Structure formats: C-alpha cells, structure tokens
Amino acid sequence: MTYSAIALVVTDRPARYIGRLCKHFAHKIPVTHDDQQGRIEFAFGVGSLRAQANGLSLRADSSNLEDLERLKQVLASHFERFAWQEALALDWRPA
C-alpha cells in the first residue's frame, strides 16, 4: 500500500523551486528533473514536483504513514528554506 499527500503552492516561479530542491538533494540521492517536473528518491519515499499554471505541486509517496510524515517534513523544511523570500509554506493534504 502506498500513502500519499499533496501540496500546492501559488508562485510564479515553480521551475526555480524544482531546480533548487532537486539540485540540493542530487549530490546524495537519485534525482531527475527539468523545468517542469522533478523526482527525488529518498530511502523512505519519493517526492514529486510539478510546475502548474498557478504554481508548484508537490507530492509525497511512501509505504507507511511514519515515513510519509518524515518525507513531508523533509520536503517542507527544505522548500520553505529555499522560498523564504516569498514566505511560502506547504499545506499538505491527503492525495
């Protein structure tokens, strides 16, 4: 069974955040990305990022609820650090 959560952030610079997050993690774990989407493969789950017309969507997928919570926290803390100038935060919802 897979547990999932999604968050949508309204921003006019989704490609910027996809690039920053993916490049940050790429030196430690498998990552693929371009300007429209990114995939970050953690040992405890997968983070997917996708540019939308109105912003950036993030999806967290994991095999159990404990790892899902950990994945959401890791993605949110790093995203919010990179997005401090826009004061953006993630509001996760079940997928």
N, C-alpha and C positions, 0 to 999 in steps of 0.2 A: 504494500500500500504506500502511496505517496501522499504526503501532506504538503499543502501549498498555501502561499499567501502572496498578495499583490499590493503594490502601492503605486499611485500615480502622482507625479509632481508636476505642477504647472511651471514651465520655464521655456524661454525662447532659445535655450542653448543645450538641448539634450545631447547632441554629439560631443560637446565639451565634457560633460559628465561621464558619458560612456567611455571616452578616451582616457580620462583621468583615473577612473576606477579600474578599468581593465589594465592599463599600464602599471598601476600601483601593485596589483596582485600578480602580474605576469612574471615577475622575477622569482616567484615562489611556487606557483601552482599553474595548471593548464588554463589558458585563457585564449579565446578567439574574439575578435571584434573588428568592426568597421564603423563608419559614421552613423549607421542606422541601428546597429544591434551589437550586443556583446554577451558572452557566456563565460562565467567564472566557475571553475570546477573545484570546489572545496572537498576535503575528505568527508565532510558531514552534510553535503548537499550542493545544489547548483543554483547560482544566481544568474538570472537572465535579465538583460536590459534591452529596451527597445524604444527608439525615438517615435513619438506620436506627433500628430499635428499640433496638439496643445501642450506638449511637454514630454516627459520621460516616464515610461512604465518600468517597474522593477518587479520581478517575480522570484520568489524563493521556493525551492522544491527540496524536500528531504524525506527520508524514510521513516522518521519518527518525530513526535512533537517536540521532544527535548532538543534535537538537532535543528529542527525548524526554528525554534526560538533563538538558538545560538546564531544561526545563519542570518535571521532578520536583524539581530543586534549587530553583527559584524558589518553587514551591508549598510545599515542605517548609520552607524557611528562613522564609518569611512565617508559615506555620501555627505553627511552633514558637515564633516570637517572640510571637505572639498567645496561645499556650497555655502560656506559661511558668509560670503559677500552678499548672497541673495537671501540669507536667513531661511533656507529651505529645510524642511524636516519631512521624514517619511511617516505616513499614517497607514500601517499595514491592515489589510482586510483578508479574510479567508478567500481563497480563489474558487 
